[in-house]
Amino acid sequence: MTTFQELKRRGLIAQATHEDKIEDLMNREPVTFYIGFDATADSLHVGHFLQLTIMKRMQMAGHRPIALLGTGTTMIGDPTGKTDMRKMLTVEEIDHNAECFRQQMSKFVDFSDDKALVLRNGDWLKNMNYIEFLRDIGVHFSVNKMLTAECFKSRLERGLSFLEFNYMLMQSYDFLHLYQTQGCRMELGGDDQWSNILGGVDLVRRVESKEVYGMTFTLLTTREGKKMGKTEKGALWLDPDKTSPYEFFQYWRNVNDGDVINCLKLITFVPVEEIEEMEKLSGEALNPVKERLAFEVTKQVHGEEEAVKARSAAKALFISGADSADMPSTRLTEADLTDGSIGLLTLLVRTGLCASNGEARRLVNGGGVALDDEKVEDSTISLSRERLEKGLVIKKGKKGFHKVTLG
């Protein structure tokens, strides 16, 4: 089975400019391709993880990835999927974020000996003459056609700034520049990037009269179409300081039955034939499959040692509710206490188990909170300094555990 065929069989390919030509090219020769990552935060998240697995899969098949860090495009902001303009970051913030990305990417992709490249589009975009850019690049774009693109249509009613309107031109120019300097033949990305990718493909063809290609991949969503990778604390980050290995493991262990097979196909390297056998399972028989998903993904992101720890902690907690050093934890200080204690609702918010006092109150009143395995029915109680000093395990629902200590 060829790499392209495996991508199809796993359901990874969403759209492609010319499937037959792309498959032929990938079968015929090593292909240089790129995926762009705008540096909007200081850590990659699960949404990026799918792209990283694609890069790794393609590299394993002999192709050369370019991880393009958007130190230039991040200064503009991609309007795709946004209801409002993105927060403007400083050059220093963007450069810091890009360096964080580079370090995290090196865990997934082999950048040694020119097997893959990490480039920053700010290196060529920041120094461009705008008049020359309009004459050389802007002339190839139709405003009427751009306005029909999904990335712009969703913003027109609420307001699309001229700044953001330039984003497609800049991303398209990236493809042209990478073709001219690195022999890049393909741009890959999430399916929400289809309009931008088409812009780049068309630009290279117009300027260079060469055949290049674009392909998008299925977004990591639930069966209902909701993006995956969101937790009560926000995004599911790849940085262990933002999302602990245990929390990361638990997220995947608790995915819905209807999503586990799709996740295995999209973001793990478990053989597709083995996954297709798992599709026959249902109900309780899916629990080992969920554990396999959680272990495989955690191992890729945090390493096998942390994955083993997370799995052991999850099993211990599920079986007995026992304490574990590997569960998520919060260390309180005296500043968190009022008159030597802290209210339960305040504590639930402080640990990140709930977003607000109102949510915490509803959770307690609904019987969804236990302290040291004892269900709590009174949302007005407070926890004393003495009890906190001994260590306390909060259980949220059936599978959420959080350790609280003081000092």
Secondary structure, 3 states (H helix, E strand, C coil): CCHHHHHHHCCCEEEECCHHHHHHHHHHCCCEEEEEECCCCCCCEHHHHHHHHHHHHHHHCCCEEEEEECCCHHHCCCCCCCCCCCCCCCHHHHHHHHHHHHHHHCCCCCCHHHCCEEEECHHHHCCCCHHHHHHHCHHHCCHHHHCCCHHHHHHHCCCCCHHHHCHHHHHHHHHHHHHHHHCCCEEEEEHHHHHHHHHHHHHHHHHHCCCCEEEEECCCECCCCCECCEECCEECECCCCCCCHHHHHHHHHCCCHHHHHHHHHHHCCCCHHHHHHHCCCCHHHHHHHHHHHHHHHHHHHHCHHHHHHHHHHHHHHHHHCCCCCCCCEEEECHHHCECCEEEHHHHHHHCCCCCCHHHHHHHHHCCCEEECCEECCCCCCEEEHHHHHHCEEEEECCCEEEEEEEC
